[in-house]
Amino acid sequence: MTFTVSFDQITKSFGPVQVLHGVSFELEPGRVYGLLGENGAGKSTLMKILAGYESRSGGRLLLAGREVNFQGPRDAETAGIAMIHQEFALAEDLTIMQNVFLGHEKTKGLWLDDAAMRAETALVLKEVGLQAAPDTPVRRLIVAEKQLVEIAKALQREARLLIMDEPTATLTPGETERLFALMARLKARGVTIIYISHKLDEVERVTDDIVVMRDGRFVARDHTSQVSRQQMATLMIGRELADLYPRKDPRPEGAPLIRVQGLNVPGWAKDISFEAAPGEILGFAGLVGAGRTELFEGLLGLRPATVERVEIAGHAVRIRSPREAADLGLTYLSEDRKGKGLHVNFPLRQNLTLMALKQYCRPWLRPDAEQKALREAVDAFGIRTGSLTIKAASLSGGNQQKLALAKVLHPNPKVIVLDEPTRGVDVGAKRDIYFLIQRLAREGRAVIVVSSELMELIGCCHRIVVMRGGVQQATLASDEKLTEEVLIRHATGTH
């Protein structure tokens, strides 16, 4: 059977808020489609309808010309559709094998057939390039390895249509190359792939066609080879996109606003020292596993660490918890916005003010003042929400990121550490965040940016610290001579 997918006037409303407006287009088998759009454009909602996670309010979904009504993701998987979410859907305390077969266990009589499941898991792990034993607990894996387990789950279930939502966000360049090679093999077998990404260079490279959505509506579909990256961005945001990065100010002189000497995080970072002046943007580069995130979690008291000396604004300080850090003027935006950045089951207001509750308790909590602050943050950060009373979980991924940014900036810190600040954020919102970073620096703050996107660091930062295997390899001035190639050579130890 030809596996053609057709969306016919699909609509979706959450209460009074309509998020999809008569979306219609068709997907042919054996092609890779880049699904593009700003955060809040409706991409994820449409894909959740296709994968059985959401019901549609109106319209028809057709497979091979026949209308289908999935009652849940199990129905969609049975029909050959699997979705790899941007936020992992893994059971941390189970093994890789148990996750791959969760809900689809093989049995031999009354007993689970562990031998057969272990053998099949080993095959799919080899196919995705993950060198781990099937009995390895998922909690022991790094983020990039968990992503590959998600892909292995879909392959084991013989998906004929695979939805990938930001699949390379946590992968190293080598792992990304293996993923692209895997996608090419799947395409050759006739699998349809829907590739959701804000990395337009990847979309340009690996997709056959692009489909663009904006404000819950279908905007355009074309062969990828016929559309430039600039045109993709313009279609997504509905206007011409000016320069992505702001003009960089000269690196400021003066005494450091933050100075860290001899920071050690056991198993992750060894003898790291750095400083940043008021108005400086300092970047941290490195491959997955280099220890950048763990370094700052150690500095903030989120994991065991030792340090010779930490100074903020010229005063020696001791930091034992994120609360103490915030009181000292240092805040941290985690790369894991759902696990550590936000309380997704809390409303927007409580998320925004959680780090600055003291200013709203004089002497009792003042919800009206919190609500006023929320309205101002929604406007200032461009958070798209149909209502101010919804939970953070109801926001799109990019709008959750904007809320997390607003939260860590709400206490008015002197030093801000932003870990992967644009992960899962569309090109228009990326530009907004880059200009926000510059504005924070111009206000006299020190901004530290941890990012896997090397051009992001080169475009925004004054200096870049490169880490490899928990060791500080170099601190480089970000000027016209600095290239991605130079950073990669330092990050891989081949300079």
N, C-alpha and C positions, 0 to 999 in steps of 0.2 A: 504494500500500500504506500502510495506517495504521501510523505509526511508534510503536507502544506498546512500552515497555520494562518487563519484569517481572523482579524479583529473587525467586527462589523458594528459601527456606531456604539462602541462601548462607553458607558457612563458609570460613574461611581460617586456617591455622596457619603460623607460621614456626618450624620445629623443634617443640619442646615447648610453645611459647607460642601459644595460640589468640587471635586478635585479632578475628574475626568469628564471631558465634554465631547461626546460623539467621536471617539477615536476609531479610525478605520485605516488599516493597511494589511498587506499580506507578506508572509515569509515563505520563501521557497526552500526545499531541503538541500542540504549539503553546501550551505553558504554561511559565511561569518558576517553577522550584522553588528555594526556599532550603533548602540542606542544612546543618543546624546540629548542633553538638556540640562538646564540649570537645576540646582537643588529646589525641590518643590514643583518641578515641571510635570510630575506624574509618572516618571519612568518606573520607579520601584512599585508603585501601586498597580500599574498595568501588568508588570511582571508577576506580582503576587497573585493577581487574578489568573494569569496564565498557569501559574504553578500550584493553584488550589489553596493558597493561604488566605485569599480574600474572595468574597462573592461580588459579582458585578451588580450594579443597580439597574442597568438597562443594556440593551444591545445583545449581540450574539458572539460567541466564541466558537470557531469551527476548526476541526481537524480533518484534513482530507475531504472537505466539503460537508462534513456532518457536524451538527451542533452538539457541543458537550457542556455538561454542567457538573463541574467537580465539586464534591462535598468536602474535600480536604486535600492536603498534599499527597496523601497515599493514593487517591484516585489519579492525580496527575502523574505520579511516578509509574503507576500501572499502565498509563497511556504513553509512557516514554518521555515524560518531561521532568527534569530535575533542575533545581535552583541552588546555586552556591552563593550563600549570603555573604555580604560584606562583613557582618558581625557573625562570628562562628556559632553554629548550632551543634556543639559537641558536648558529650557528657564527660567532664574532666576526670572523674574517678574511674571511668571504664578504660579498657585497653583500646588500642587502635582497632583490633579485630572486632571487638564488641560494638564499637561505634559504627564501623562499616556495615555490620549486619543488624544493627539495632532496628527491631520491628520487622526484620526479614530473616530471622535466624533459620539456619538449616538444622534439621533434626534427623536422627537415625532411631526409628522407633519412638520411645518415650523420652529419649535423651538428646541433648544438643550435640550436633556433630562438629565438635571443636576442630578435629583434624581437617575436615573439608573446608571449614570457614577459615582456618589458619592458612591453608594452602592458597585459597582464592585471594585472601588479603595480601599475601606475599606477592602474588602476581600483579595486582593493581598497584601496590606500593612501588614495585619495580617499574611499572609503566609510567607513573608520575614522577619517578626519580627520587623517592624518599627512602633513604637508607636507614630504616628502623625496623625492629622486629615487630611482628603482629601483636605480640603480647605486651608491648610497651604501654604503660599508662599514658593517656593523653596529657595529663597535667605535667609530665616531664618534658614535653615538646616545647620548642620555642614557637613564636607566633607564625613564622614562615612555614614550619613543619605542620602546624595545625591546618593551615590553608591547604596544603597538599592532601591532608587526610580528607578534607571536605570534597576535594576533586575525586579522590579515590572512591569515596562513597557513591558519587554519581556514576562513575564508570562501572562499578560493580553492579549497579542496577540497570545497566545497559540503556542509558538514556539515548533517545533519538533526537531530543532537543535539549540543549544545555544552556542555562542562563548563568552567566558569570558576572557578578556585581563587584566591580573594583578588585579583580583577582590578583593583580600584581602589587597592590598597595603595600604589602609586607614582604615582598620577595626581593632577593638580591638580583643583580643583573644576570648572574649565571642561572639562578632558578627561574627567572623570567624567560630566558632563552629556552630552557627546557619546557616551560609551559607553552610557549609559542610553537615549539616543535610538536608537542602533544596535540595542540589544537589543529595543526596541519594534518596529523594522522587521523584525527577524528573526522575532520572535514572530508578527507579522502574516502572514509567509510560511509559517507552520506549523512553524518550527524550535522544538524543545524545548530549554530552557536550564536547566542545573543550576548554581545560583549558590551557591558556597561562600564565606561571609564571616562574620567575627566582628563586623562593623559592623551591629548590629541595626537602626539607623535606615535603612540602605540596604536590608536585607532587607525591612523593613516597607514601603518605598516601591516596590520594583521587582518583587517576587515575587507570584505568585498563590497559591501554597501553600507551606507549610513541611513539611519532614521532619526529625525530630529523632532523633539517635542518641546513645547513651550506653553506654560500656564495651563497644563492639562489638556492640550490640544495637539493633534498631529500637524506638523509644520511642513516637513519636506522629507523626501527619500530620493537618494541618488547613488550612483556608483562612486565609491570612495575615490577612485582615481580622477574623477571629474571635479572634486571639491578640495580647495586648499584648506589648511588649518585655519587661516584667517576667516575664510568663508564659513567654516564650521562654527567658529566662535560667534560670528555675526548672526547666523541662523539661530543659535541657542539663546542669545540674549536680546535679539530683536533690534540691535543697533550696532554701529561700528564700534569695535573695541580699540581704545587707544593703547599706548604702550603698557605692557603688562607690569613692568617694574617701575617704581618711581625713580626720579633722578637721585642718585646717591649723594648724600652730603659728605664732606670731607670727614675723615676719622677724627673725633674730638680728642683734644689733649686734656690733661688734668689728672688728678688723683683718682684711682679706681673707686667705683661705687661698690663693687664687690670684688673681693680677692680670696681665692681658695688655694691653700698650699697643702700638698701631700695628702690628697683624699684617696682612701683605699676602700673598695667594696669587695670583700672576699669572693673570689671566683669570677669577678666581673671587671674590676678596674683597679689599676695599680699605680700609686704615686702620681696622681693627676693634679696639676696646678694650672690655674688660669685666672685672669682678671678682666674686668670690663669697666670702662669709664662711663660717666653720665653721658647719654646721647649716643653710646656705641651699640651696634648690633653685632653680636658675636655668634658665629655659627659653629655647630658640631656636626662633622661628617663622619661616615663610616658605614661599612656593610652591616647587614643584620647579624647580631651576635657580637658586635664590636664593643658593647658595654656602655653605650651612650645613655640610654634610658636608665639603666641600673645605676650609673654614676650619679644622676640627679635624684633618683629615688633614695640613694644613700645619703646624699647631701641634705635632703628634706626629712630624713628620719623614717622613711618608709621601708627601709631594709637595713640590716646591720652594716655599719661602716665606721672607719676611724679617720680622723683628719688632724693634721698638725695645727692648722689655724684657719679660721674663717673670719673675714672682716666685712662688715656692711657699713658703708659711709664712714670708713676709718675706725670703726669700733670693733674690737674682737667680740664675737658672739658664739654661743653654743646653741645648736639646733637639734632638738630631740624629736620633733613632730612637725607636720605641716602647719598646725595651729601656731606653734612657736615661730615658725618661719614667717607666716603671714603677719604676726604681731611685730616682727622685726623688719617687715617691708619686702619680703621675698615670697612670691607666689609661683605656682607650677601648674601648667596645663598638661595633663597626662595624655599620652598617645592613645590610651584605652578609654575613650570618652564614656562608654556605657558601664565599664567595670569600675573605673576610678575617677572619671571626670564628672559624671552626673548621676543623680538618683532618678533613673528614668521613670519610676513609678510615682514620683512626686510631681506636683504641678510646677509650671514655669516659675512662678513667683518664689516658691521656697527654694528652688535650685539657684536662682539668681542671688538671693540674699544670704545664703547659708554661711558664707565665709565672712559676712559683715553684720551678723545679727546684733552685735552690741549697739550699733548706731540706730537700730529700730526698736530697742527695748529701753524706753526712758519714761517710767520704769517698766511699763507693760509693752508687749509686742504691738506694733502699730501696722496692721495689714494695709491700711489706706496709703501709708508712706511706702510700703513695699510695692504696692500695686502701681504707684506713681513711678517708682524706680524701674519697674518692669516695662511700663509703656515707653519710658525714655530709652531703655536698652533695646527694645524691639525696633524702635526708629533708628537708633544710632548704629546698630549692628546689622540692620536689614534682615531681621528674623521674620521669615514668612510663616504666619500662623493665622488660621481662620478665627481663633478665639484665644484670649489670654488666660482662660481657665483650664485648658487642656493639660494633660500630663506631658512630660518631656518625651516619653516614648512615642507620642503621636506625631512628633516632628520628623521631617526627613533627616537623613544622616547629616547633610551639610548644615541644616538649621540647628541640629543638636550641637554641631561644632561651634557655631556662632554663639549659642547660648552658653556653652562651656567657656568660650573666650570672655564673654561678658561677665561670667561668674568670677573668674580668677582676676579680672581687672577691677571688680567692684570694690575691693578693699583699698584701692588706690595705692598699689605697691610701688616701691622704688626700683626693684629688680624683678623682671618677669622671665620665667623659663617657659618657652613654648615648644612642646614635643610633638612633632608632626602636625603643625597647626593647620595645614591645608589638605590633610588626608581626606579623601572622599568629598572634596569640595569642587564645585564647577569653576570654569575658567573666569567667569565674571566675579564670583565670590573670592577666588584666589587673589585677583587684582585688589579687591577691597581690603583683604587681609594684609597684603603687602603694604598698602598705603597706611593701614592702621599701625603696622609695625613701625613704619617710618615716623608716624605722628607720635607714637609713644616715645621713641628715641628723641625726637625734637622737644618733647616736654621735659627732657633731662633724665629720663629713666635709662637703665641699662637693660637691654633686651637680648636674651640668649635663645637662639633658634636651633633646635635639633631636627634635622630633616634628612630623609633618604633621597630627596630630589636635589641633585647637585646644582642644577641651574638656578633653583630657588635660592640656595645659599649664596651662589656667586652673584645673583641679581640683587640680593637684599643686604648682605652682611659686609662689614668693614674688614673683619678677619675671620678665618675659619680654622678651627682645631680639627685635625684628622686623627681618628682613633682606629686601631686595629688590634683585635684580641685583647682588649682592656688596657692597651698601652697607648700613650699619647705619641703619635708619630711625627707630627709637625704642626706648627701654627703659621698659616699662610695669609698674606695680605690679599684681599679680594680686589684685584685691579684688572686692567684690560689684558694682562698677561696670564691670568689664571683661567684654566679651562677644566672641563669635566675630566678630560684625560689625565691631567696632572693630579687631580683629587683621587681618581681611581687608582693611579699608580701608588700613591701613598697609602690608600686604604687597603690595597692588596699586597703591599710590600715589594712592589716591582719597580720602584723609582730608582 
